[in-house]
Amino acid sequence: KILNVEFNQNGSCFSISTESGFAIYTANPFQKKSQRTTNGGIEHTAMYGRTNILGLLGGGKYPAYGQTKIILWDDHQQKQLTQFNFLNYVNSLALINKYIIISIEKKIFLFDFKTHEHITTLETGPNLKGLFTMNATGEYLAFPGVTVGEIYVFNTTTNETSKIQAHTSEIACMTLSNDGSLLASASQKGTLIRLFSTADGKLLKELRRGSGEAMIYSLSFNKTNQYIACSSDRNTIHVFVTGQQA
């Protein structure tokens, strides 16, 4: 049983997490890079670019690891590099640029990728889905705020956090553009996708997915910010012209 599928930060590879391990594929050309069987389920397999370093979170019916820990794994040497332990269940993680980002219910932790040292802890509202997004070069990290419908944008260079009142209902999905200049978000209603400028929080555009409510699963900009794709539980993928350009 497949538990999760996720791309690396530049979309060149993706991982498949299952009830019995994980597999890594290259996107173009499409081919299997590696496959490992574990002693239980893996909920998330976070890749660090195209390297052998992976972040693993146990999950499924019989988790391979306790769900309050993250394993940093070297797939080439097939050994554990370190582990991060928490008091609460981990919901999601990512390895981007020089950061390890780990989300639990009401907090997001940033660690240094090379030293594994803790950098900062960011407070969120209830975030059982583990929602957050960081741009490919690591300047911005966006995540649900304390107030319903609010998004916080943390600048990793200045350590300042700005607030965007994006929606009136809970955030269902969000993504930053590769260059970090744009933030796209959708609420649990799923009828609108809103585009914001991360520089000043200004609403730039509203894109209507439909009039009926839908659960938005993913949002993704192309590399030049001209297009954004949206998938939902309506079994459709919408592609919109943003009117913006990197």
N, C-alpha and C positions, 0 to 999 in steps of 0.2 A: 504494500500500500504506500502510495506517495503521500508524504506529509507536507512537502514544500518544494517549490522551484524558485530559484533566485539567481539573478545575474551578478557578476562582479561589477566593479565601479565603472568600467568603460564599455560594458556590454559585449566584450570579446569572448567571454566564457560564462557558463552557468552551472549551477549545482542542483542536483536532485537529492532530496533527503527522504528517507523511507523508514519503514518499521524495522529494517534490518541493516541499515548503514547509509552510505551515500555514494554518489557517482558524480564525476566532473566531466563536462563536455566543452569542447571549443565550438563557438557558434559558426565561424566561417574560416576554414571548411568545417562542416559539421562532423565531428568525430569524438568518440569517447577517449578521454585523457587518462582517467583512472577510476577504479571502483573499489570500495572497501566494505567488508562486512563487519559489523560491530555486534556486541552482545546485547543488542536492544535497539530501540528506535532513536533516530536523530530528527529533531524538529527543525533546526536551522543549520546549514552549512555555509558559513560566510567566508568567501574567498578574499584574499588580499591580492588584488590585481590578477596577474597570471602566474604568481609564485606558488610554491608548495605549501604556504602557510594558510591554515584554515582555522576558523573559530567554530566550535561545535557546541550545540545545545541539545541535550537529550529531550526526547518527547515520545508521543505515541502511547500505545497501550502498555508497553514495557520499555521505559526509557533506558538508553544505554548509560546515561549518567544522571546523577541527581539534578533535578531541575532548578536548583538554587546555585548551580555552578556553570561556568564556561570553561571549556578546554581549548587551549591554544595548541594546535597540532601541526607538526611538520610531516606532510604526507610523503615526502621523498625519503626521509629517514625513518618514517613510520614510528614516531615517538612523540610523546607529550612534551611541550616546551614549558608550559606553566598552566596554572588554573586560577580562576577568579571565583571567590566564594561570597555568597550573599545570604542575608537572612530571609529574603522573600524570593518567590519564583521569578526567574528571568523570563521576560516575554519576547525579546528580540535582541539582535546584535548586528554589528557591521564592522568591517575593517576597511577604513578609507583613509588614504593619504597617510598621515603620521599618527592616526588615531584608532583606538579600539573603542567603540561606542556600545554600551550595554544598557538596556532598558528593563527596569522592574516597574511595579504598579504605579508609583508616584514619583519616581526618580529616574534620571538618566546620568550614567557615569561615563566620564571620558578618561581613558588611560593612554599613556604614551606607547606607541606600537613597539619601539625598539627597547625601551627600558622596562616596560610593563608597569611603570609607576602611575599612581593616581594623579590626575590633573585637576579635575573639578567635578562637583556633583550639582546637577540642575534639578530644581523642583518642578514637577508637572502636576496637572490634574489627574484624576483616575485614568489610567492608560493601559487597560488590560490587553489591548491589541499590540502594545509596544510600538506605537507610531512614532517615527522620527524620520528625518531625511537630512543628509549632508551632501553638499555639492562635491564634485569629483576632486577639486583641489583643496577642500577642507576649510574654507574660510567661514562658511555658515552652517549652522545646525538649527533646524526648525523642528518644533515638537508642540503637542497640545498644551495650552496654558491652563491656569487654574480655573478661570472662568469658562463656562460652556461656550463653544464656538470661537474661542480665542486661540491664536497661535503665537508662540514665542519664537523669536529668531535670535540665536546666540552667535555673536561675532567672536570667533576664536582668536583673532588678532588683538582686539581691544578688550575682550572679556566683558563686553556690554551686551545687554539683552533688550531688544525692542519688542513691542507687542502689536499684534494685528488682530482686530475684531473681524474675523473672516466670515463667520456665519452666526445664525441665531440658534442652531442646534449643534449637537456634538460633531466633532470632526471625524470623518470616516476614512479619509485618505489625503495625502499631501506629497508633494515632491518639489525639489529645487532643480533649476536648470543646471547644466554642467558648470557654467561660469558663476553660478550663484546669484545672478541678477534678478531672477524671476522665481516666484513661489506660486505654485498652483495648489488649490485645495478643493475638497468636496465635503459636504456634510452628510449626515445619515439619510437625508431626503434624497440625495443623489440626482437632483434635477438640474443643478447648475454647477459648473466649474468656474472658479474665480481665479484670476491672475493678479498678482500683486508685485510691486517693486520692493525688493528687499532693502533698497537704499533708504526709502522713506515710508514704506508701508502703504503706499498709494494703490488703490484699486485701479487696475489698468483695463480690465475687460471681463465680461461675463459670457460664458459659453454654455448654451443650453443643450444638455444631453437628451432631455425629453420632458414631457409633462407628468409622466407617472413616476412614482418613487422607485429608486433602485439602489442597491448596495454597490458602491464603486470599489472595485478590487485594486486597481492600480492606475497611476497616472505617469506619463513619461514624455519628456521633451526630446526632440531631436537635437543634434549637436549645435545647430545654428539658431535654436529657439523659435524657428518659424512655424513649427507644428507641435501639437501635443496629442498624444493618444490616451484613450480612456477605455478601460474594460469594466464590465459590471455583471451582475447576476441576471441581466436580461439576455445573456448569451450573445452579446454584440461587442464590437470594438469600434469606437468612434474616433476619427482623426479630425482635428480642428486646425484651422489656420489661426495663429495667435495674433498676427499683426505686429509681432516684435521680431527683432533680429539681434543676434550676438555681435 
